[in-house]
């Protein structure tokens, strides 16, 4: 699951970079991609921080 999530994060990161170069940063589509990426990054952080806590 973690690898799949990292792949989705990378795809959205690249898409955001591409759109950010060709659109205003307040463009609706850029904001939506950014919000999706934020959500995935938050999920990844929850997963990895939980794994770190489980280690102790």
BELBELTA-V612617 format. One record per pair of residues at least 24 apart in sequence whose C-alpha atoms are under 8 Angstrom apart, sorted by the first residue. I is the first residue (numbers start at 0). J is the second residue. If there is no record, write none. Layout:
BEGIN
I	J
I	J
END
This chain:
BEGIN
1	43
1	46
4	39
4	43
5	43
7	39
8	36
8	39
8	40
11	35
11	36
12	36
END
